[in-house]
Amino acid sequence: MATAEPPVIDALLVLPRLRIQNANAISSPLTWGFPAISGFLGLMQAVQRKLPADCGLRFVGVGVVCHDFQAQTTGGYTRQFNLTRNPVKKNGSTAAIVEEGRIHLDLTLVFGVRFAEGLPRDEAERQRRAAQVAERVAGMRVAGGSVVPPLRRLPEALRRPRLVAFDVGGDAQAELFRQERRRWLPGFALVSRDDLLASHLALLRRRQPQASLLDAWLDLSRLNLRAEPPEPEDATTGRAARKPVAWRADRRPGWLVPMPVGYGALSELHPPGSVARARDRVTPFRFVESLYGIGQWISPHRLQLPTDLLWTAWADPARGLYRCVNHFVRPATLHDEDVLLDEGF
């Protein structure tokens, strides 16, 4: 079976404290609150195409660290998106709209890169290439949102793009990465925890043999309150307990979130140009649906290796799987029936 291997990198290209306005907060048909990780992988590929040929950088993965967010919603427990007011029709009735969710973000984007012609030894040359990438990103859409100038109150050292080389090994590399990840505080990095989804499914099946991946996914995505057995009578007084039932919330191993992790095929691969209104006539076409998994927001200081943060694209067209992979916990062989949850359930 095909497996996704951790990426091999020469350096990390860090774009710190990007302010994104009106990014897409609806990440899939079932989840909202943060852009899908596929949006950042799409940005990585778009930046690669815009760079000149002599830049010499090849992007192999992207990591996301969120410092702040502001969802454009109203309401309390039940929230509603702030939507635009479209012009009315000729008869005065309100025109139908497609609901759009928006969110303002303060992000640090971390790209894992390889060098086509070797690692530049000159520090000034490294920073020139980092500034070149930052200039391209400043004029692009990031997960559907617009990049705005950084806050002036931040020190220049925190706002400057950097190209951090990892051409050393052992303790020196660990110390270099430790210094770099401290710059990302305060913030939270998004990593994959599909291992928790698989283990939680096994736990549920001990109590309920018919439990499915959907049951495990929902159980990890919500706050569950369970009633504990009533306290026994006091042996000395014979009186019943004052609180016959106690409610306890299930503990979770961290800040877990449901998230889309890619796409699963619904049809065979159609030849280029055979499907009307496709994006282009030179790329094979396939109908897909969303795949879901479990993610976790962790403090950057808990990352041990640079590749723990990075997300990469992985595909197996023969099995109809196109998904985003992260190696914070090394994934097992990617079985769609074991660790992937498709929208069709």
C-alpha positions in Angstrom: 0.0 0.0 0.0 1.2 3.5 -0.7 2.3 5.6 2.2 3.1 9.3 2.6 6.6 10.0 3.6 7.8 13.0 5.6 9.2 15.7 3.3 12.9 16.3 3.0 13.7 20.0 3.3 16.8 22.2 3.1 15.3 25.2 4.8 12.2 26.8 6.2 10.9 30.0 4.5 8.9 31.9 7.2 6.4 34.7 6.4 5.6 36.0 9.9 2.5 37.8 11.1 0.5 38.0 7.9 -2.7 39.9 8.4 -5.5 38.3 6.3 -8.9 40.0 5.9 -12.0 38.2 4.9 -10.6 34.7 4.5 -13.0 31.9 3.8 -14.3 30.6 7.2 -16.4 27.8 5.7 -13.9 25.0 5.2 -16.3 22.3 4.0 -20.0 21.4 3.9 -19.8 20.3 7.5 -17.1 22.4 9.2 -16.4 26.1 9.7 -14.2 28.4 11.8 -10.9 28.2 9.9 -9.9 27.9 6.2 -9.3 24.4 4.9 -5.6 23.4 4.8 -6.0 22.7 1.1 -6.3 26.4 0.7 -2.8 27.0 2.0 -1.4 24.1 -0.1 -3.1 25.8 -3.1 -1.3 29.1 -2.1 2.0 27.3 -2.0 1.5 25.9 -5.5 0.4 29.3 -6.8 3.5 31.0 -5.3 5.7 28.4 -6.9 4.3 29.2 -10.3 4.8 33.0 -9.9 8.4 32.8 -8.9 11.0 33.4 -11.6 13.0 30.4 -12.8 16.2 31.7 -11.4 14.9 31.8 -7.9 15.9 28.2 -7.3 13.3 27.4 -4.6 11.1 24.3 -4.7 8.2 24.2 -2.2 7.5 20.8 -0.6 5.2 21.6 2.3 3.4 24.4 4.3 2.7 24.9 7.9 0.2 27.3 9.6 0.5 29.1 12.9 -2.5 31.2 14.0 -1.8 34.1 16.4 -5.3 35.7 16.3 -8.6 35.4 14.6 -11.9 37.2 14.4 -14.8 35.4 12.8 -17.3 37.7 11.2 -20.4 36.4 13.0 -23.1 37.6 15.3 -25.1 35.9 18.0 -24.3 34.0 21.1 -24.6 30.2 21.3 -26.1 30.1 17.9 -24.1 32.2 15.5 -24.8 33.7 12.1 -22.4 35.0 9.5 -22.3 38.7 8.6 -23.5 38.7 5.0 -23.4 41.3 2.4 -26.6 43.0 1.3 -27.1 42.4 -2.4 -29.2 44.7 -4.6 -32.9 43.9 -4.8 -34.6 42.7 -7.9 -36.6 44.8 -10.3 -39.8 43.9 -8.4 -38.3 44.9 -5.1 -37.8 41.4 -3.7 -34.5 40.2 -2.2 -32.1 38.4 -4.5 -31.0 34.9 -3.5 -27.4 34.8 -2.2 -24.9 32.1 -1.5 -24.0 32.2 2.2 -20.3 33.3 2.6 -18.4 33.0 5.9 -15.5 35.4 6.5 -12.8 35.5 9.1 -9.9 37.9 9.8 -6.6 36.1 10.6 -3.2 36.8 11.9 -1.0 34.0 10.6 2.6 32.9 10.3 3.1 30.8 7.2 6.0 28.4 7.1 7.1 26.8 3.8 9.4 23.8 3.6 11.8 24.4 0.6 14.5 22.6 -1.3 17.2 24.3 -3.3 17.7 23.4 -7.0 21.3 24.5 -7.1 22.4 24.0 -3.5 21.9 26.0 -0.3 23.0 29.7 -0.6 25.8 30.4 1.9 25.4 34.1 1.8 22.9 35.3 4.5 22.0 38.4 2.4 21.1 36.1 -0.6 18.8 34.0 1.6 17.0 37.0 2.9 16.7 38.4 -0.7 14.9 35.2 -1.8 12.6 35.3 1.3 11.7 38.9 0.5 11.0 37.9 -3.1 8.5 35.3 -2.0 6.9 37.7 0.6 6.5 40.3 -2.2 4.6 37.8 -4.3 2.3 36.7 -1.5 1.5 40.3 -0.5 -0.4 40.6 -3.8 -2.2 37.2 -3.7 -5.3 35.8 -2.1 -4.6 33.6 1.0 -7.5 31.2 1.5 -9.8 33.7 -0.2 -8.7 36.6 1.9 -6.6 39.7 1.2 -3.2 40.4 2.7 -3.0 43.8 4.4 0.1 45.6 5.8 1.4 44.3 9.2 0.9 46.3 12.4 3.6 48.8 13.0 3.7 48.2 16.7 5.4 44.8 16.0 9.2 44.9 16.1 10.9 44.7 12.7 12.5 41.4 13.6 9.0 39.8 14.0 7.7 41.2 10.7 10.7 40.4 8.5 10.5 37.3 6.3 13.3 34.8 6.9 14.9 31.8 5.1 16.2 29.6 7.9 18.7 26.9 6.6 18.7 23.5 8.3 22.0 22.3 6.8 23.3 21.3 10.3 22.4 18.1 12.1 22.0 16.7 15.6 21.9 19.1 18.6 22.7 22.2 16.4 19.6 21.7 14.3 17.4 21.1 17.3 18.7 24.3 18.9 18.2 26.3 15.7 14.6 25.0 15.4 14.0 25.8 19.1 15.0 29.4 18.6 12.9 29.7 15.5 9.7 28.2 17.0 9.9 30.6 19.9 9.3 33.4 17.4 5.9 31.9 16.7 4.7 32.4 20.3 2.0 33.3 21.2 0.2 31.2 18.7 -1.1 27.7 17.8 0.0 25.4 15.1 -2.5 23.1 13.2 -1.4 19.5 13.0 -3.1 16.2 12.1 -4.3 13.7 14.7 -5.9 11.0 12.6 -4.3 8.6 15.1 -6.7 9.8 17.7 -9.7 9.1 15.4 -8.6 5.5 14.8 -7.9 4.9 18.5 -11.2 6.5 19.6 -13.1 4.3 17.1 -11.5 1.2 18.7 -12.5 2.5 22.2 -16.1 3.1 21.1 -16.4 -0.3 19.5 -15.6 -1.9 22.9 -18.9 -0.5 24.2 -20.8 -0.4 21.0 -19.6 -2.9 18.3 -21.6 -1.2 15.6 -19.9 2.2 16.1 -18.6 3.8 12.8 -16.0 6.3 11.9 -18.8 8.9 11.9 -19.6 8.1 15.5 -15.9 8.5 16.5 -15.5 11.7 14.5 -18.6 13.3 16.1 -17.7 12.1 19.6 -14.3 13.8 19.3 -15.7 17.0 17.8 -18.2 17.8 20.5 -18.4 18.4 24.3 -20.0 15.3 25.8 -21.6 15.4 29.3 -22.2 12.1 31.0 -24.1 11.2 34.1 -22.2 9.4 36.8 -24.0 6.9 39.1 -25.7 8.3 42.1 -23.8 8.3 45.4 -24.8 5.5 47.8 -26.5 6.2 51.1 -24.4 7.3 54.1 -23.8 4.1 56.1 -23.9 6.0 59.4 -26.9 8.2 59.0 -28.9 6.2 56.4 -29.6 9.4 54.4 -29.4 9.6 50.7 -26.8 11.8 49.0 -27.7 15.4 48.3 -26.7 15.1 44.7 -28.0 11.8 43.4 -26.6 12.4 39.8 -23.3 14.2 38.9 -22.6 15.3 35.4 -19.0 15.2 34.1 -17.5 16.4 30.8 -15.3 14.0 28.8 -11.7 15.0 28.9 -10.0 15.5 25.6 -6.2 15.1 24.9 -5.9 18.7 23.7 -7.7 21.2 21.5 -9.2 18.9 18.9 -11.1 20.1 15.9 -12.9 18.4 13.0 -11.4 19.4 9.7 -11.5 18.5 6.0 -8.3 16.7 4.9 -8.8 16.3 1.2 -11.1 14.7 -1.4 -12.4 11.2 -2.3 -13.5 10.2 -5.8 -17.1 9.8 -6.7 -16.6 8.9 -10.3 -14.0 7.4 -12.6 -11.3 9.7 -14.1 -12.7 11.3 -17.2 -10.5 12.2 -20.2 -9.5 15.9 -20.7 -12.2 17.9 -22.4 -14.9 15.2 -22.0 -16.8 17.1 -19.2 -18.6 20.3 -20.1 -17.7 23.5 -18.2 -14.6 22.0 -16.7 -11.8 24.4 -15.6 -9.6 23.5 -18.6 -9.5 21.0 -21.5 -6.0 19.5 -20.8 -6.5 18.1 -17.3 -8.3 14.8 -16.5 -11.6 15.4 -14.6 -13.1 13.6 -11.7 -16.1 14.3 -9.4 -15.1 14.2 -5.7 -16.5 14.7 -2.2 -14.8 15.9 1.0 -12.8 13.7 3.3 -12.7 14.5 7.0 -10.3 13.9 9.8 -9.3 15.3 13.2 -6.8 18.1 13.7 -5.3 19.6 16.8 -4.1 23.1 17.7 -0.9 22.9 19.7 1.6 25.4 21.0 4.6 25.6 18.6 7.0 24.8 21.4 5.7 21.3 21.4 7.0 20.7 17.8 10.1 18.6 17.8 11.1 18.6 14.1 10.5 21.2 11.4 8.6 18.5 9.4 6.1 18.1 12.3 4.5 21.4 11.3 4.4 20.9 7.5 1.4 19.7 5.5 2.0 18.0 2.1 -0.2 16.9 -0.8 -0.6 13.1 -1.3 -2.6 11.3 -4.0 -3.5 7.8 -5.0 -5.6 8.2 -8.2 -6.1 4.4 -8.5 -8.0 4.4 -5.1 -9.5 7.8 -5.7 -7.8 9.5 -2.7 -6.5 13.1 -2.8 -5.6 14.3 0.6 -3.4 16.6 2.8 -0.9 14.8 5.1 0.9 16.0 8.2 3.6 14.1 10.1 3.2 15.4 13.7 2.3 11.8 14.4 3.6 9.6 11.7 0.5 8.3 9.9 0.1 4.6 9.2 -0.6 3.3 5.7 -3.4 5.5 4.4 -6.5 3.2 4.3 -9.7 5.1 3.3 -11.7 2.6 5.4 -9.5 3.2 8.5 -8.6 6.8 9.0 -10.6 8.7 6.4 -14.2 9.8 6.8 -16.0 10.7 3.6 -18.9 13.1 3.2 -21.2 10.3 2.0 -20.8 8.4 5.3 
